[in-house]
């Protein structure tokens, strides 16, 4: 399914989070917000935005500096649709701390992803990224 509008903006943010070194460059404007608490941890809120796009809020644990939450909005025909992503269970992989659990919550649902292992720089065949073939047309029932 092709992504457009707010869904495409959200996918870009999600992709940027997969390679966090690019977060700073992904937004042209940054603003530091008020501190708050998430799960008994003090966090610093930082908001990134680009002209014509909805802002994205990043919540960083003040003690560890790790990203614990992202809140982004997709501008859809029905209005702004929030998506919250909570990161947890950080583990070191090749010298980098990665979340092994994240929970994505949106207006009418939730998805939880838990990793058991991460293999950095694993070879992935190019065919895995090919667009899937269109489904075969449905056969009409015989009279």
SELUM-964224 format. One record per residue (C-alpha): residue number from 1; chain; x, y, z. Coordinates in nm, 3 decimals, always signed. Layout:
 num cadena    east   north      up
 NUM      A       X       Y       Z
...
END
This chain:
 num cadena    east   north      up
   1      A  +0.000  +0.000  +0.000
   2      A  +0.155  +0.333  -0.100
   3      A  +0.198  +0.582  +0.185
   4      A  +0.091  +0.943  +0.143
   5      A  +0.048  +1.258  +0.353
   6      A  +0.064  +1.212  +0.728
   7      A  +0.127  +0.837  +0.698
   8      A  +0.435  +0.904  +0.483
   9      A  +0.563  +1.166  +0.732
  10      A  +0.518  +0.914  +1.015
  11      A  +0.706  +0.645  +0.822
  12      A  +0.993  +0.890  +0.768
  13      A  +1.013  +0.958  +1.143
  14      A  +1.004  +0.586  +1.219
  15      A  +1.283  +0.521  +0.967
  16      A  +1.492  +0.801  +1.120
  17      A  +1.452  +0.639  +1.462
  18      A  +1.602  +0.319  +1.321
  19      A  +1.925  +0.513  +1.264
  20      A  +1.925  +0.761  +1.555
  21      A  +2.243  +0.940  +1.448
  22      A  +2.027  +1.118  +1.187
  23      A  +1.761  +1.251  +1.426
  24      A  +1.931  +1.589  +1.469
  25      A  +1.949  +1.649  +1.093
  26      A  +1.594  +1.521  +1.028
  27      A  +1.439  +1.840  +1.168
  28      A  +1.524  +2.200  +1.088
  29      A  +1.384  +2.346  +1.412
  30      A  +1.436  +2.224  +1.768
  31      A  +1.283  +2.337  +2.094
  32      A  +1.350  +2.214  +2.446
  33      A  +1.032  +2.157  +2.645
  34      A  +0.955  +2.106  +3.010
  35      A  +1.080  +1.804  +3.202
  36      A  +0.822  +1.544  +3.299
  37      A  +0.804  +1.191  +3.441
  38      A  +0.742  +0.862  +3.259
  39      A  +0.727  +0.540  +3.465
  40      A  +0.889  +0.708  +3.767
  41      A  +1.182  +0.832  +3.551
  42      A  +1.257  +1.200  +3.492
  43      A  +1.262  +1.277  +3.121
  44      A  +1.352  +1.581  +2.913
  45      A  +1.113  +1.669  +2.631
  46      A  +1.261  +1.795  +2.303
  47      A  +1.045  +1.886  +2.004
  48      A  +1.164  +1.868  +1.644
  49      A  +0.975  +2.020  +1.353
  50      A  +0.999  +2.105  +0.985
  51      A  +0.796  +2.370  +0.800
  52      A  +0.458  +2.238  +0.690
  53      A  +0.483  +1.920  +0.899
  54      A  +0.350  +1.825  +1.239
  55      A  +0.606  +1.849  +1.523
  56      A  +0.751  +1.536  +1.684
  57      A  +0.819  +1.515  +2.059
  58      A  +1.113  +1.313  +2.190
  59      A  +1.136  +1.211  +2.558
  60      A  +1.488  +1.136  +2.684
  61      A  +1.567  +0.974  +3.018
  62      A  +1.757  +1.243  +3.212
  63      A  +1.979  +0.989  +3.388
  64      A  +2.080  +0.763  +3.097
  65      A  +2.016  +0.996  +2.803
  66      A  +1.826  +0.716  +2.626
  67      A  +1.515  +0.782  +2.419
  68      A  +1.212  +0.642  +2.604
  69      A  +0.920  +0.788  +2.406
  70      A  +0.832  +0.955  +2.078
  71      A  +0.497  +1.117  +2.005
  72      A  +0.419  +1.212  +1.646
  73      A  +0.102  +1.325  +1.470
  74      A  -0.025  +1.241  +1.123
  75      A  -0.243  +1.504  +0.961
  76      A  -0.526  +1.295  +0.815
  77      A  -0.859  +1.397  +0.661
  78      A  -1.024  +1.338  +1.002
  79      A  -0.771  +1.558  +1.185
  80      A  -0.446  +1.503  +1.373
  81      A  -0.392  +1.137  +1.456
  82      A  -0.140  +1.076  +1.739
  83      A  +0.105  +0.788  +1.750
  84      A  +0.311  +0.717  +2.063
  85      A  +0.615  +0.490  +2.062
  86      A  +0.761  +0.376  +2.396
  87      A  +1.110  +0.222  +2.400
  88      A  +1.233  -0.014  +2.674
  89      A  +1.474  -0.296  +2.758
  90      A  +1.786  -0.130  +2.618
  91      A  +2.079  -0.369  +2.567
  92      A  +2.425  -0.317  +2.431
  93      A  +2.488  -0.455  +2.082
  94      A  +2.836  -0.402  +1.937
  95      A  +2.891  -0.105  +2.168
  96      A  +2.554  +0.061  +2.096
  97      A  +2.250  +0.054  +2.325
  98      A  +1.938  -0.057  +2.139
  99      A  +1.580  -0.100  +2.261
 100      A  +1.472  -0.463  +2.249
 101      A  +1.108  -0.372  +2.318
 102      A  +0.891  -0.097  +2.182
 103      A  +0.521  -0.034  +2.204
 104      A  +0.341  +0.165  +1.936
 105      A  +0.004  +0.306  +2.041
 106      A  -0.233  +0.488  +1.808
 107      A  -0.593  +0.604  +1.826
 108      A  -0.753  +0.262  +1.795
 109      A  -0.481  +0.009  +1.859
 110      A  -0.147  -0.101  +1.997
 111      A  +0.144  -0.307  +1.872
 112      A  +0.425  -0.449  +2.085
 113      A  +0.755  -0.559  +1.931
 114      A  +1.006  -0.761  +2.133
 115      A  +1.342  -0.868  +1.996
 116      A  +1.529  -1.170  +2.125
 117      A  +1.854  -1.096  +1.943
 118      A  +2.008  -0.840  +1.709
 119      A  +2.278  -0.915  +1.453
 120      A  +2.450  -0.599  +1.331
 121      A  +2.539  -0.579  +0.962
 122      A  +2.371  -0.910  +0.880
 123      A  +2.354  -0.985  +0.507
 124      A  +2.002  -0.949  +0.371
 125      A  +1.925  -1.061  +0.014
 126      A  +1.802  -0.772  -0.208
 127      A  +1.497  -0.980  -0.306
 128      A  +1.359  -0.934  +0.048
 129      A  +1.305  -0.565  -0.036
 130      A  +1.125  -0.622  -0.366
 131      A  +0.766  -0.507  -0.399
 132      A  +0.536  -0.808  -0.355
 133      A  +0.349  -0.938  -0.657
 134      A  -0.012  -0.830  -0.693
 135      A  -0.260  -1.086  -0.560
 136      A  -0.422  -1.313  -0.816
 137      A  -0.775  -1.210  -0.912
 138      A  -1.048  -1.392  -0.723
 139      A  -1.211  -1.674  -0.912
 140      A  -1.583  -1.644  -0.966
 141      A  -1.791  -1.926  -0.830
 142      A  -1.928  -2.170  -1.084
 143      A  -2.303  -2.149  -1.131
END
